């Protein structure tokens, strides 16, 4: 099967010309604009409508096309491609190897090539180069190289590293046929409780702009072309100022508030993204409250999409909504209402019209072209309006070279994805992003004072949150703190349990540890010099025990070995805090959600980070 799916030809499968099609849209020597018009002029209304929908698609574990997915309520691939004439898909869980992902992709392109016009599929993905496993925002890396989260790249603060990451991710994506990144996320993390902060570059507008531009350059190159992955930069016009930090995937998090009047500040990273040439933009779910803009979700918001994005910034790329604005769904058997904030009273049909009228080109997470066709046939939307967006959507397919080379080389995918070079680069970035916050002096065996870190190898170690067999590579693992020379505890940032399965993928609520957790850390620290490493997916309140520790580090996605390599001095911690770390929940609650660095008396300030070397 591998040979069959390698597709030696450089062109898409032939299309039946019995209907008298003008196939010059397949001529790569013609200008893209001309090819777009030749193809568009031959498309039926139903074929145009199919372009407007980009939704989740499943892949079989063996690289086969999906017959449907009950967990997410997804229909079969044949239904999508042949039935609904759709050709943009966001791939969810993938097969376990790069070769099988590539085989799945080629089968998907074969299905698209068999349609009347043979328009190739554009495959997109949420981030999949880290430890995140949230089916609504990011995927486990699987066979791809593993890097720190975006916040970790911000902690290193090196544009060259971010561009290197983007270029490696681009090579891995294109090897298996993924051509659109549903990222970067360049919102400003100005609300400490917000569950999406981990995928941002922190709360500093200048840093987020520089890092976001480097990220886009890495994925797209100097300009979009056949070797690029298009970036769908999000979430315009900035999703950070969430009321109480609640996430707008859910109704109780629908409001974005600006008590400090800093709406414009959140636009600054997007200005850098436009300069870098981002090909696509995703508006957020949230609805602005108390601004000059209409109080409806940004995807429905003409004053934001047309007035701000299109007219003020002159953006003529693709605008795709965040996922699931139109229709209610059920996931894991639980209701998941449409994120139609501010327009909940409208019918799905009315919502769809409002999104189109706002100036959006594509519906994310929806698969209802029949409704769009009916809106045109009823005269509520003109076909000419559809043509405006269809041109943008087709243009990108041509620019990416999908008509010339829709298939990928299966064997090459196995060589590129997860290559030793790429894996090593990701591991080095994990180590570099680790941020040393506290490193107190201890008295060594000779009576001299020296910093706790780096640790000597071979010490007796008490560990929590690290597999003993991995810790044993660095020292002698013991059963109790009393037996140890050093304790190493790995902690998660706290979060509140929520009532539905999906909401618990989004860590929300209080940033305080429980009294029991605090007492346990302090008890261990009283028994033996203790090093704590915290995964700061949100800015945890560390004040209750930070003063009891021998050393404290923060990470934003790092393997146990990456952490231990830093703790024993095999690698230097290079991270610096990409946000202010609050000292209390009272300070968090007093923080104005739209204002950077508004938290009073932070425990550690933006830019804080210690080193081993002078």
N, C-alpha and C positions, 0 to 999 in steps of 0.2 A: 504493500500500500504506500510505503514511503516514496518509492520511485514514481508511482502514479501521481502523487501529490506534490512532487518537486516542481513540475511545470517548467520545462526548459525554455518555452517560448517567452518572449518579452512583451507579448500582447495578450489582451483578454481573449477568452474563448470567442469564436466567431458568433455573430448574431444572425438569425434568420433574416434575410433581406427580401423575402417574398412579398412583404408588405410595402416595398418600395421606399425603405428608409434611406435618408441621406446620411451616409456613414462618415462624412468628412469630420464629424466631431471626434473621430478616432485618429485624426491626422495630427501628430505631434508637431508638425512643421507649421501649422496654422497658429495664429495668436490665440491665447486662452480666451479672450473676450469673444472672438469669432466662434470658437468651438462651443462656448456656452450658448450663444444665440442659435447655432445650428441645432443643438440638442434640445434646448428649451422649446423651440418652435415646433418640435415633433412630439412633445410630451402631452399626454392627456391630463385632464384635471386630476384624475386619480393618481397618476404618476407624480405630478407635482406635489400633491398632498402628502404622498409617502415620504418626501424629502424632509418634511417639517417635524418628524417625530424621531426622537432618539431615546431608546429605552433599554432597560436591562435585558441581557441575553445570557442564557446558560450554555455551558459547554459540557459535553460528556467527559467522564473521567478518562475514557479511551480515545479522546479526540473526535468523537462522533458529534453530529449535530443533535441538538436537544429535541426531544419529543415533548417538552414542556417541563415546568418546574412548579410543583405544588406549593413549596415553601414560600415562594415569592409570587405565586399566582401567574406565572408566565406561560404563554402559549408556545406551540412548537416553532422551530425556526422556519419551517415551510410556511406556516401561517403568516409569520412576519414578512418573509421575503416574497413569496409567490402570491399570497393572499392579500396582504395589506400594502405590498409594493414599497416596503421600508428598506432603507439601506444605510442607516446610522445606528450603531449599537454600542452600548456600554457593557463590556464583558464583566461578569461577576467572578465567582470562583472558576479557576482554570484547571486543566489537567495537570498532573504532577511534574511533567517534564516539558522543557522548551520544545522538543520535537513534537510532542502531542499537541501543544498549543498551536504550533505552526500547521500541523495537519488539520486541526479543527478550523483554523483560519482559512486554509485553502479550500476546504469543503464548503465553507460559508461563501467564499468568492465564486466557487463553481455554481452554487445555487443562484447567486445574483447574476452570473453570466448567462444563465438560462432564461432570464426574463426578457421581455420584448426588446428593451433598449440595452440590456446588459450593463446597467450602471453599477459600478463596483461598490462594495460596502466600505464605509469608514468605521473602523473599530476604535473605540475610546476606552479609557480606564481611569478609575480613581487611583490615587497613589498606591503603589505596590512594591516599594523598596525599603520597607521598614517593618517594625514589629506590630504595627497597628492591625487590629482585626475587627473592623466595624463595617458591616455590609452597607451602611449608609454613607460612609465617608472615606474608607481606606481598606486595603486588603493586605493580608499576609504576603510577604515577599515570595514565598515558595521557591521556585528555581532561580529567581532573580538575585542579584547581589543585594546585600542588606546594609542599609545606611541609617544614620540617626534620623529622627524626624526633622521636619523643616526647622523647628525651634532649635534643634541641635546644630544645624548648619548656621543659624543666626548666632548661636553662642560662640562658634569659631570666628564668625565675622569676616571670613575671607572670600571675596568675590571669585577668586580663581578656583577655590574649592567648590563653590556652588556651581560654577560653570562646568567644572569637571564632572560633578555629579550629573548635571543635566545632559552632558554629552554621553556619559556612560548609560544613563537611563534611556536616552534616545536610541543608542545602538541596540540595547536589549529589547526595547519596545519594537523598533522597526524589524528586528530579526524575526519576530513572531507575528508581525502584521498589525501591531497597534500603532495608529497614526495620529491620535488625538489624546493629549493629557488633560484630564479634567482637573487641572491644577496649573500653576501654583496658587496657593491661598495667601493673599497679601493683605488681608484685613489686619487692623491694628488691635492687639490684645490689650485693650485699655480697661476691660472689665475682668477682674481677676477670677471670677467664678465661671466665666464662659467656657463651655466644654470643648469648643473648637480651637482654643488657643494653641494647642500643641502643633497644629499644622500651619501656623503662621510664623512670621519672622520676628515676633515680639511686639513691643508697644512703641518703639521709636520710629517715627515716620521716615527719617532719613535712612536708617539701617534697612527697614523693610523695602524701601524703594530701590536701594542699591542691590540688595540680595535678590529681590524679585526680578530685576532687569537681567542680572547675571543668570538666573535660573532660566528665563525665557531664551536668552542667547544660547545656552547650552542645549536646549531642546530644539529650537528652531534654526539655529545658525544665524548668520548675518541677515539672511532673508529666507522666507519660507520656500521650500523646494522639494524635489523628489527624495532627499535624504532626511527631511525634517520630520519632527513630531510637532503638530500644531498645539499651542497652549491655549486652554480655556481658562484665562485668569479670573479669579473670583475673590470675594463676592462683592461686586459693584453695588453701591458706592461705599462699601466698607461695612462688614457685618459685626464689628467688635462691640459697639455700644448697646448690648442686649440688656434690657431691663432685668435687674437682679441676676444677670448672667445666665438666664434660662435660654435654652436653644429653640429657635423657631421651627425646627422640625415638628414641634409640638405646640398646641394652641396656647398653653400658658406661657410660651416664650415668644409670642408673635410680635411684641413691641420693641422697637429700637428707640432709645431716648437720648436726648442731647442736653442734659442739664447745664453743661458748661458752654454750650453754643459752639461746639467744635466740629460741626458737620464737615466743614471744608478740610480740616486736618486729615480726615480719613480718606480724602481723595488723593492725597499726595503720592502714596505708593503707586496708584493707578496711573498717574501722570508719567512716572518712570516706566511703567509697563507699556504705555502707548509709545513712548520714545523708543523702547526696545523692539517694538513691532509685534506685540502679541496679536495672534490671529483671531482669537475669540474672547468673549467676555461672558461671564455668568453673573446675573444679578442675584441677590440673596432673597431668602424667604421673607425676612423681616419687613415690617411696615414702619415708616418713620412717623414719630409722634411729636407734634409741636414744632415742625419746621415749615418752610415755605412749600414743601412738596405734598402731593396728595397722600392722605393717610391710608394707603393700600400697599400690599406687598410689592416689593421692588419689581418683580416680574410682571406685574399688572400696571406699572406706574409710568404713564406716558411722560409726565413731567421729568422723570429721571432718565428713562431709556431714550426718548426722542429729544427732550429739551436739554438734558445734561450730557448724556453720552454721545448722541449723534450730532447735535448742533453745537454745543459748547466745545466738545473735544474733537469733533469731526471724525469719530470712529465709524468706519465703514466695513468692519469685519463682521463676523457672525456673532449674534447675541442669542444665547440659548438659556432658557429658564433653568432654575434649579429643579430638582426632580419632584414631580407629582403635584402640580398646582391645580389640575383640572378635576380629576376624578378621585373619589374615595377608593381605598383598597383595604385588603385584609392580609396581614403578614404574620406568620406563625399562628394563624388562626385568630389574631387579635385585630380590632379595627385600627386603621391607619388613615385618618381623614385627610382629604386634600389640603395642602397648605395654602388655602385661598384666603389669606389673612386680609381683613378689611372688605372682602367681597364674598364672605361666606353665604350671604343671602342670594347670590346669583346662582343660576343653574350652571352645570358644566358647559353647556353651549354658550351661555353669556360670558362665562369666564374665558373661554377660548377666544371669543371675539375681542374681549378687552385686552388680552395678551397681544394679539395681532395688531390691534389699534395702537398699543403702546409702542410698537416698533420692533418687537422681538421677531427673530427668524425661525426659532425652533423650540419645540416643547420637550423638555427633558423629562424622562421617566413616564412618558405617555405614549400610547399606541392606538390612537383613534382617528386615523385619517378620514374615515367615513363621516365623522362629525364635521370636519373641516370642509369636505366636499359639499356637504349639505348647506353649510353656511354660505358658500359661494353660489350654489344653485338657487338659494333663496334670495340672493341679492344683498345679503347683509355684509359680505366681504367681496370685493371685486377680485377677479382673476388677475388683474394687473397688479394688485397689491401682493398677491402670492408670487408673481413673477419677480418682484423686487427681492424678496428673500431667496427664492429659488436660484437666482443668479449668484448670490453670495455662496450658497451651499454647493452649487455645481462648480463654481470657480475654484473653491478650495480643493475639491476632488481632482480637478485638472492640475492645479499647481503642485499638489502632492505626488503627481505622477501615477495615480491609481489606475487610470485607463491604460497606461503603457505597461505597468507592472503591478497587477493586482495580487499576484501570488508571491510567496516567500519560499526560500530554499530550506527545506526541513533539516537537512544535515547541518547547514551553516547555523541555523538557530541553536542547535545543540552545542556548537563550538563557541558562539558568542555569549549566550545568556549564562550568567553565572560562571564566566571564565575565571581562572585563577587570578588574573590581573584585576578584574573588576571586583571580585570578592575581597582581595587584599586592600583595594582602595576604599571600599565601604567599611572594612574593619578599622583601617587607620582613621577614618573620619569618626567612627564611633568613639575611639579612644581620645581623639583630639577634642571632641565636643564635651567630654566630661569636665565639669567645673568644680574646682576645689574651693570650697567656701570657708572651711575652718581647718586649721592644721596646728594644733597646740603642741607645745614642747613637752617631752617626757624625759625622765631620767633614765639613761641607759645603764647597762651592766657595769660600766666603768665609773658611773656617777656623773657623767657629763649630760648636759641638757641638749636635746636635739628634737627637731620636729617629729611628730608621730609618723608622718608619711615622707618619703616612701618607706614601706615596711621591708624588713629583711625577709628573704625566702627561708622557709623551713621552720617558721614559728608554729607554736601550737595555736590553732585557729578554732574558735567557736563561730559557726556561721548560721544565718537564717536568710532564706530567700536565695540561696545558692546551692546547687546540687553538691553534696559532699564529695562525689568523685571528681568534680571540677576543682573544687577548693583544694583537694588533695594534691593537685599539680603544683600548688604554691606553698603548701605547708602541711603540718600534721593536724588533721581534723579531730577535734575532741567533742565529747558529748555535752559538756556543761560549761558555762562561763567560768566557773571556779577552776577548771582544769586549764584554761586557755591563757595565753600571753596576750592575745588580741581577739576581740570579737568583731565580726563584720556582719552588719545587718543591712539587707536591701529592703526598702520600703516602697510602697506605692503612695501617691498622694491620696488623701481621703476623698470620698464622695458619698452622696446619699443614695440609698436604694430607692428605686422608683417602681411604679406598679406594673409596667409592661416590659416585656423582653427587650424590645428595641430601644426603649428609653434608657435602659441600663447599659447600652453600648456608649451612651453619652454621659460622661461623668459630670454631675451637676451638684448644686447645693453647697453646703458648708465645706469650708477648707480646713476645719479643725479636726484633729485626731480625737478619738474617744479617750476618756480618762483611763481606760484599761490599756490602750495602746501606749499612751504616754508613760504610764506607770511601768509597763514592761520594758520600754527602752531605757528608762532611768534606772531600773533595777539591774539590767545588764551592765549599763555604764558604771554603776557603783561597784560592780564586782571585778571589772577588768577594763583596761583602756578599750574604748569602743569606737569603731568607724561605722558611720551610717551613710549609705548611698540611697538617694531618693529619686525615683522616677517622677519628674515634675511635669506630668501632663497638664497639671494645673498648679498654681503657686501655693503649695501647702503651707500651713502655719507651723513653722518649725520652732518657734520661740520657746515652747514649754520644755524642750529637751536639748536645744542646740548648745546651751551653756554647759551641759553635762558630758559632751562628747569629746573624745580625743581628736577626731577629725570628721568632717562632713563633706560629702560630695553630692553633686546633682548630675543626673543624666537625662537625656531626651531620646532614649532608645539606644541601649547598649547591651551586648551579650555579657554574661558573667565573666568570660575571659577578658573581654575588653576592659571591664571595670577592674578586675584583678591585675591585669597588666599595668594599669595606671597606679594601683595601690602599691605594687612592689617596685615601681620605678622603671619598668621596661618601656614605658611611654610617658610623655609629659602631658599633664592636663592643660589644655589650651583654651578651654571654654571661659567665657565671661557672661555674666547674667544678662539675658536679652530682655529683661523686665525687672522692675522693682519687686522684691519679695516682701509681701506685707508681714507685719509683726503680729497682727491680731485680726479676728473677724470684725471687730468694731471698726478698725481702719478700713477694711474691705467694704463694709456697708456704708461708710461715709464717703468712699471714693466716688467721684463723678464718672459715670460709665464711659463718657466720650473723651475724657481728658487724659492724655498720657502723663504718667508720673504724678498722679494726684493722690497717691496713698501716703498718708502721714507716717513719718518715722519708720520707714521700711527696715526690716531686719538686715537685708542686703540690698544694696542699690544696683541699678542698671550699670553694667560694666565691671562689677566686682568679680574677682577671680584671682586666686593665688597660683603661684608657680613653684616648682622645685628649684629651678635654676635662678640665679640672681637676676 
